[in-house]
Amino acid sequence: MNDIKILYVEDEKSIIEFVKILFKKRSDCSVTYAQNGEEAFALYENNKFDIVITDMIMPVIDGFELIEKIKKMNPKQIFMMVTGLDSKEDLIRAIELRISFFVEKPIKPKKFNQVLQDSINLVNQKRELALSNLLLVQYKHAIDTSTILSKTDKDGKITYVNEEFCRTSKYTREELIGKPHNIVRHPDTPSELFKEMWETIESKKQWKGKVKNMAKDGSEYIADVLIMPLLDTNNNIMEYLGIRHDITELELYKDDLQKQLSMAVKDIIDTQKEVVFTMGSIAETRSKETGFHVKRVAEYSYILATLSGMAQEEAELLKLSSPMHDIGKVGIPDSILNKPTKLTLDEFEIMKRHSTLGYEMLNISSREILKTSAIIAYQHHEKWDGTGYPRGLKGDETHIYGRITAICDVFDALGSDRCYKKAWELDKILDFFQEEKGKQFDPTLVELFLANLNQFLEIRDIFKD
């Protein structure tokens, strides 16, 4: 791949100097720097950039305004946002702008390089897709300009062939005229195919299909064939017209192209998954928790969903969405979020708002994964007996996504150190779930969870903090 062209927008010179050091270690990037949004947009108008990395708070034009102006020119531009994401409004705006990559301040080299590499991977995937599409267009053009024509009489004897037919079959016109098309039939082509072909065209219908042929020199070629009956004014068949396109090269490359496209699509999907986990980790980081918490909850949710009989595709959607369950915590003050002692009643009321905040952030999207995340954020603190929050839903009034995530989130939280408590022993956790079965938690799901505990403990061991 060619060098990745990057536009880096930052008004603090010390940060620019720091970032320049990071980029010196990369040989695959060409970076242009701008000190504010206005200067950056002027550069963007006259240059092409693969990635735009921008700070949010800048003079003249801030990062959000710059992104909006660029998106009007190029809706597919890839952005990296360098920000603290301290406010709910900023996060909502970032989601609305479809910003996929975030780096928090102060910049940490390892995290910066990781997010940058994810951005570069997406650029390369788009380039590969564009190249594959270009190849497909060229193949189509080649087929359109190499039509193989022939005509036969009612008995199937060839009466006309064009030069392309002769070139492809390696037979001369004289060798072909008066002969049946069997002259180019490949031994591997089943007789049933020709029987179906003749039954179709003799009933005055068109026949379409792929046929494997053999040229005079023994070489093989595959043709995309359309045979149509030509009718006289009395609707009687006069002769048959055969239109063929040599698709040998296309068939040979089709499998390879499909593999390339499948790999590219998989990489894009994996990138989307990573973005969701990254966004979910933002809230966990603010509350001094680790990204492994959201990873474990995601894996737990998938296991419990499949145990409950949920379809594979839906269970996978729940797994992808559950990392966002506490995204609303970005709107909770640090003094409450990280308080090492028990919250007061007023403080707990503020803390409870994170469920509603998360729902409001995510529900504005039409994307299935974010709408699912909205349900989970809103309902994972509801309780089976109706004493939960924010709406006091009872029993299966709470969506299955919320009921599953509630069990998985509490199981992981109880077994982890937090600023306000030490991790519980496993026996104590299991006793708690037995006591809360039918109260806080869906009793059926708790039974499934306890009966298959080893699967959850295995995940906990794999993704230790």
N, C-alpha and C positions, 0 to 999 in steps of 0.2 A: 504493500500500500504506500501511497505518497505521504509526505509529511502532513501532520494534522495542523491546520492553521487555526490559531487561537487568538481571540481578542480579549485581553484582560483589562477590566475597568476597576480602578481603585484610586481614591483620592489621598490615601495616606502613604507617603513615600516610604516609610519604614516597612510597611507590609509589602509594597512592590519590590523592595530590595530583598526581603525575605523570600518572596515567591520566585524571584529570579534565580536564587540559589537552588531552589527545588527543581526548576526547569533545566538548569545546567546539567543535571544528571540524566536528562532524557534527550535522546537523539532523534526522536520521532515527532517533535513538536516545534513549530515556528510561532513565536509569540509576539504580538504587537500590543503595546501598553497605552492606555488612555487614562487621564486623571479625573475625568468626569463624564457624565452621560452625554453631554452635548458633543464633546470631542470624540467620544466613542461612536456616536451615530454618524458623524461626518466621515469617520474612517470606514464604517460599515457600508455607507452608500457607495463607496468607491472601491471596495475590496470584498472578496468572498472569504468567509470564515466558517470553519467547521463547528467550532464551539465558541460561545461567548460566556466568559466567566465575569460576573459582576458583583460588586458590593451593592448593598441596598440603600444605605444612607450616604448620599453624596450631594454636593452643591449643584446648582443649575438644573440638572435633570437627575432624579434618583433612579435606583435600579429598576423599580417597577415600571416607571414611565419609559425607560430605555427599552425594556423587554417588550412593552406594548407597541412601541414605535417600530421595533425590528420585526415583530410578529406580523404587522400589517404589510411589511415588505416580503417577509419569508415566514409563513406559518409553521414551517417544518424545522426552523432553526433550533439547534440543541443548546440549552443553557445550563450553566452551573451557577447556583446562588451561594454567595458567601455572606452568612448572616448569623445572628443569634436566634432568630425566630422567637423573640420574646413575647410577641403579642398574638392573640387569636386572630386579629384582623390580618396581620401579615401572613400567617399560615394559610388562612382562607384564600387570600389573594394569590398566594403562590400556587395553591391547588387549582384555582380558577384559570391561571395562566398555563397550567399543565407543565409546571417546572418539575423535572424528574430527579435532578441531582442537587444535593445540598452539602455545603461544607460549613461547619460551625466555627465561629470565632471564639477564642483565639485559634488560629489555624494550627492543626497538628499534622506534621509531615506525612505520617503513615496514613491517616484518614484522608488527607488531601490527595495523595497519590492513588489511593484506592478508588475514590470517587472519580478522579480524573480518568483512571483507566477504564472504569465503567462507561464514562462518556465517550472515550475513544473507541471502545468496543462497539458502542451503538453506531458511531459514525462509520466504522468499517463495515458493519452489517448492512447499513443502508447503501454503501457503495457496492457491496457484493450483490444486493438485490437489484440495484440499478443496472449493474453489468449483466446479470442474468436476464433481466427484461430486455436489454438491448440485444442480447444473443437471440432471444426468442423472436424479436422483430425481424432480425436478419434472416433467421431460418424461414419465417413466414414469407418474406420477400423472395427468397430463393425458390420456394415452392410455387408461388404465384407466377414466377417468370419461367418456369420449366414444366408447363403443362404437357402431358403426353396424350395425344388424341388418336382415336381410331374409330372406324365405322365397320359394322358387319351387316351382312344380309340377314334375312329371317332365319336362316339355317345356322347362323353363327360363323360364317366364312368372312374373313377380313376383306373389306373392299377399299379401305383407305387407312393410311397411317401418316403422321407428320414426321418431320425430321427428328424431333425429340424422342419419339417412339423408337426410331431406328438407332439413334445414338445410345439410348438407354439399354435396348435389348441386344445391341451389337449385330442385328440382322439388317440386311438391305431391304429396300421396299419390295423388290422383286421376290425375295425369299418369303415375305410375309403375306403378300396379296394372295387371296384364295385359300389361305390356311386358316384353321380354327385357332382361337386364342390359346389352345392347349400347347401351342408351339413354345410358349414362354412359361408354361405352368411348372412350378417347382414341385418335386416329388413329395415334399412335406405338406403341401396344401391338400386338405381332405376333400374327397369327392362330394361330400355332403354340402360343402360351401357352394360348389358350382350348381348343384341341384337346387339349392335354395335361391341362388341368383337367377336361374332360368325360370323357376316357378314365379318369381316376383316380376320379372320384366315381361314374361308372356302374359301376365295379368294386367299389363299396361301400367305398371307402377315402376318407380325408380328404385334401384338397388344401390346401397352404399355399404362400403366395407373396406377392410384392409386385406390385400392379397400379397402373398409372397411369390415372387417370380424368379425364373432363372434365365439369364442371358445366354447367348450362343456360346460364349467362352466358358460357361459353367459358373460364372459369378452370380451372386444372388442380389436381388433388390426388392424392396418393399414399396408397394404403391397404395396410395389412398384412392379408392376407385368409386366413381359415380357412373352408373350405366342407366341410360334412359331410352325408352322406346320412342321413335319418331313416327307420328301418326299422319295418315292422309286425311282428306276432307271427310271421309266416311268413318273416321275413327278406327281405321284398320292399321296395323303395324306395317310400316314400310321397311324400316331398318333400325339398327340400334347404334347409339352414339356412346362411346366410352371416353370419359375424361379421367385422366390419372395424374396424380402428382407423386413424384419420387420422394418418399419420406424416409428413405433409408438412413440418411444422416441424422434426421430428427429423432428417429426411433433409437438410434445408437446413443444419442446424447440425452434423451429424455430422462432416463433413469439417473444419470449423473447430475443433471440439472435439478431433478426432484430432490436428490440427496442434499445438494447445496442449499436449495431453498428451505428444506426442512430444518437444516442446521441453523440457517439464519433466523428463521422464525423461532426456533427453540431458544436461541441466544437472546432474542428480543423479549420473549416471555420470561426468561430467567432474569433479565434486567428489570422488568416490571416487578417481579417478585422481590428483588433486592431493594427496589425503591420503597415498596410497602414496608418491608422490615426496617429500612432506615428511618422512615417517618415514624413507625411505631416506637423505634428506639429513642427518638427525640424526647418523648414524654418520660420514658424510663430513665434516661440520662439525667433529666432535671430532678427526678426524685431519687437520685443516687442509686438507681438500680442498673443492672447490666442488660445489654442487648440479648443475652442468653435467656433472660426471662421471657421475652416475646417469642423467641425461637422455641423454647420448651412448651409454652402455652399453645403455640401453633401445632406442634407435633402431637401434644396431648389431645387437642381438639379433633385432629384428624382421626386418631385412634378411636376416641369415644364416639365420634360421628359414625364411623364404619361399624362399630360394635352395635350401635343403635339401629342399624339397618339402613342408614342413609346411603343414597346412590353415590358411587365413586366420584363422579363429576362434582356433585354438590359438596361432598366431604372435602374435596380438594379446594373448592371455593371457600369453604369455611376456614381451612388451614391458611389460605392466602390472606384472608381478611382479618383473622383474629389478632394479628400483631398490632392492629390499630385500636384495640379495646380501650386503652387509657390515653388516647391522643388528646382528649379534653384537658388533661393535666397541664398542658402548656398554658392554660388560662388560669391556673391556680397559683397564688403567690408562693414564693419559695419559703417564706416564714411559716406557712401552714404545711406545705408539701413535705418539707424536710424537718419538721418539728420532732425532736427526739422524745418528747413526752406526750401524754395523752392529750388529744385535742379537746378544747372546750366545746360546748354545744354550738356556739356561734361559729367557731372555726370548722366544726364538722359539717354544718350546713353549707359553708362555702366549699368545702372539699367535695361534698355530694354533687355540686354543680358540674363537676367534670364529665359526668355522664351526658347531661344535656348539651354541654359545650361541644363534646365530641360528635354528638348526633347532628348538631347544627352545622358544624364544619363539613361533615362528610355527606349529609343528605342532599346537598345542593347539586351533587354530581349525578349524571345519568349512567356512569360506569357501574357495571354490575358489582365489581369487587369493592368499590367505595360505598355503594348503597348497602351491601352486606355488612361492611365495616360499620356503617352508621347504626344498623340494627344492634350489632354486638355492643358498640360503645354505649348505646342508650339503655340496653336491657340487662347487661351482665351483672348488675347489682340488685336486680329484682329477686324476690325470694318466693319459694313455692307456696308459703303460707300467707303471702300478701303483705308482709311487713317490710319489704325492700323498698328501694328508691330507684328512679325518681317518681314513678307513677303508682307504686303499690300494686302491681299486677299479681294475680294469684293463679297458681297451677299452670296449665298450658296456655294461659293468656300471654305468658312470656314466650317469645319465639324460641324454637328449639336451638337456634344459634346462641341466644343469650343464656339458656339453661346449661348448655354444654360448656360454654366459655366460663360461666360462673364457677363450675366445679374445677375446671383446669386452672383457672387463675388463682383460686383460693388454695388449691393443693400446692401449687408452686410457691405462692407467697408464704404459706405457713412453713414450708421447708427451707426458706431462704432467710438470711440475715437482712434486716431492714433497719433504718435509722432509729426506729422506736422499739425494736425487739430483736431477740436472737432467734435463730431457726429452731423450730420444734423438732423433737424426736419423732420418728415414723409412727411408733405406737400411739403417741398422743394425737397425731394427725388422724390416724384411722379411727380412734375413739371419737374424735370430733365429728367426722363424717357420719359415723353411726348415729350419734346424738342428733345431728342436724338433718338426717334423712327424713324427708316429708315435712321438714320445717323450712330450713333455708334452701335445701336442694331437692330437685326432682328425684323421688325415691327410686324410680326405675333406673335412671341414669347412674345413681350412686351404686346400686347393686351391680350394674355392668362394670363400673369403675373398680369396685372392690374385688369382683370376681376375676378381673384381668389385670390386677395390680402390677404384676411382673413386667408387663409391657410398658407401663408408665415409669416404673423404676429404671428400666433399661434406658429410656429416653433421658431421664434425669442424670444418669451416670454418663451418658455420651456427651451431653451439653452442660457439664458442670461449669459454675462460675470460676 
